[in-house]
Amino acid sequence: MTEASNLSAAALRAFAIMEIVVKSERPVALSEIVEQSGLPAATAFRILSMLEAAGLMQREPTGKSYGVGHRLARFGLDVMTNNSVRAERRVILRRLVDEIGETCNLAMFGGDEIIYIDRIETDWSLKANLKPGSRVPLHCTSSGKLVLSQMPKAKRRRILESLSFKRYTDNTITDTATIEAQLESIAITKVGVNNEELQAGVIGIAVPVTDARGRMIASVALQAPVARLSIGRALEFVPNLRRAAADMAITFEPADS
């Protein structure tokens, strides 16, 4: 086998391992990676160590399982913000903004934050000025709390324990017990709510974008000044958000599905 062939085979093995980890809803143990990839344990461990050193994989604190590293997460988000379906997603967001009359966005979970994949602002002069690519906290945003609510409880607990719970406004929730109680409610309604918790005077409502298996892959949300739209009134737009989320879900499907 030539050197080029060896490099190609090594790259494909590394990609196969990353694919296994990315598709999993939880950190993956070495034994599972070996079983799913068909690679010898020593080979799988060597590749994982290389990927971890490159920031593409992240070993869990226990040292026995692996998750997506910061560099791979960033790469995935870059793909989502620059791919060929962005125009289609903007059409969906624009239609939603026209229906609601307030700023709407598409967001995804990125490590320990929410990242705006795309965002269309209302024409009103009074608005929350955040651009695509902006990062916002999990504990005080509608999309952040929605993401947390849909996680397995053990993973949610690990993330909550790692958050700083920075206070941004008088309404920011800064303790684990209170936010966990709220997340249990959001897990049932599947509607995330931000009641002036990140920016004073600004509220937000978010609903999930789900894949064919019902797993949350993104969120569609609205933000508005409370002087123009109360939480109660904003909740009346949940059906509009859900319709947009269903349309958005189609854009995440493989082209040949």
N, C-alpha and C positions, 0 to 999 in steps of 0.2 A: 504494500500500500504506500502511495506517495505521501510526501509531507502535506501537500494540499488536501489530500483525502483524509489524512489523520486530523487536520485542523477542522475540516468540515464536519467530520463525525463527532469531534469533541464539542463543537458549537451546537450541534443538534442535540447532543445529550444534555448540555447545559440548558438549552431552550426547553427540552422535555421536562426537566426538573422544575424550571420556573413555571411552566404551564400547570403542573400538578399543584404547586403551592398557590398560584393565583386563583385557580378554580375552586379551591377548598374554602369553606366558610369558617375554618378555624386553623390554627397552626398545625403543621403536618409533621409527624414524627419521622425520623430517619427510616424506621422499619416500614412505614407506609410508602415512603418514596421508593424504597428498594422494591417493594412488592409491585407498585404501579408502573415503575419504569423498567423493571426487569434487569436493572444494573446490579453488579456486585456491590455489597455494602461498602467496601473500601473505595470503590470508584465513585459511588454516590456521595460519600462523605467528603472525598477530595474535591469534587465539583462544588458541593455546598460550601465548603470552606473558601474556595476561590470566589464564589458568588457573594458570600458574606463579606469578604475583604473588599469587594468592589462596591458594596452598598446595595447590591441587588437582592440579597436575602438578609433576613434578620433572625438571629437565633433568640428564642424566647428565654426569659430569665432562668427557667429550669435547666436550660441547655440541652433539652431532649427533643425539641421540635422547632420548626422554622416557619417564618411568615415573610410577607413581602417587605423588602428593604426600602429605605427612603428614595433611593435612586430609581428603582423599578417603579415605585408609585408615581414619582415625578414623570417618568417616561410615559406611563399610561395616561396621565392627565394631559400631557403635551399632545399625545395622539388624539385624545378626545376633543381638544380645543382647536385642532388644525386639520381635522379630516374632512372628507368630501361631503358629509351630511350636515355640516354646520349651517349651510344656507337653509336647509329643510327645517332644522330646529329653530332657527330664527323666525321663520314664517309662523311656526306654531306659537312661539313666544309673542310675536307681534299681534297675532290674532287674539291671544289671551289678554294682552295689554289693552287692545281696543275694546274688548268685552268688559273688562273690569275698570279700566281707566286709571290703573295704578301700575307701578313698576313690578316686573316679574322676572324671575331668573330660573336657570337650570343649574343645579349644583350637585357636587359629588363629595364623598368622604375621602379625605386625603391625609392619612396618618392620624394626627390628633386635631385636625381642623376640617372645616368645610371650605371647599374651593368653588367659586363661581365659574362654571364652564362657559356660560353665556348669560347675558343680562340685557334687557331692553327697558329703558327708562320711560316713564310717563312724560307727557308733554307739559305737565304742571311745573311751575318754577320751584315749588316747594317739594323736595324729594331727597331720598337718601342716595348720595352720590358714591356708589361703589361700582368698580369696573370689572369686566371679565378677567379672571385670574386673581381677583382679590381673595384673601383668606380670612375667615372669621371663626371665632371659637365655637366649640360644640355646646357648651353648657348654657349659653344665653342666646341662641338663635333657633328659629323654628325648624330649619333643616337639620341643625346639629342635634337637637333633642329628638327629632324624628329618627335619625340614623341610630342614635343610642337606644331608642325604644325597640328597634327591630333586631338588635343584636342578641345572641345567646347571653343569658344572665352572667355567666362566668366572664365572658369577654367584656361585657359592659362594666362589670365591677372592676376589672383590671384597668380599663381606660379611665373610669371615674377616679380611681385611686391615683392615677398619674397626672390628673389635671390640676392646675393651680387655682381654679375657681376665682379668677380675678374679678373684682367688682367693677362694672362699667357704669351702672346707674343705681339708683335706690332700689330698683326692682330686680336687679341681678340676683339669682339664686347662688348662694355661696357655700352650701353644705350638701353633703352627699345624700343624707336621709330625705331631705325635702325634694331634691331633684329626682331621686329614685321613685318616690311616690308619684310624682308627676309623670315620669316615664312609663310607669305601669298603666296609667290612664291613656297615654298617647299610644301605647302598644295596642290597645283595644280599638280606639277611634281611628288610628292611622292618620291623625292630623296634628302636626307640630305647631305650637303656638309660642310666639315671642311677644310678651306684653311689656314693651319698652325696656327690655333687659340688656340690649347691646347699646342702643342709642336712645336717650331720653326723647320722648315724643314720637318714636317710630315703632310700629307694630309689624308683625309678620305672621303669615300662615303658610304651612308647607304640607304637601301630600307626596307620597312615594311614587316613583317610576319603578315598575317591577318587570322582571324578565318572565319568560314562559313558565318558570318554576315557582313564581310568586315571590322571588327574592328581590329586595330593594337594591336597585343599582344606581339610583339618582333621586333627586327631588325636584319638584316644580313648586315655586313659592311666590308669594306676593309680599311686597313691603309698601307701607304707606304711612304718612304722618297721621297720628291719632287725631289731630285737629280736623282731618278730612274724612277719616275712616276709623270707626271704633272697632274693637275686637269683635263685638257681636255682629256688626254689619259685615266685617271681613269674612266671618264664618259662613255667611250666606253665599259666598263665592266658592265654597269648597266644591260644589258640582262642576263649576267651570274649570277649576284646577285639576280635578280628576279627569275630565275629558281631555285636557291638554296633556296630562301625564300619560294617558292611554295612547294618544297620538305620538308622544315622545318615545314611548317604549318601542314602537315599531322601528324607529331610527337606530335603535341599539341592536336590532336583530341582524344576523349575518345575511349578506346579500343573497345567498343561495338557499335561505330557509323558506 
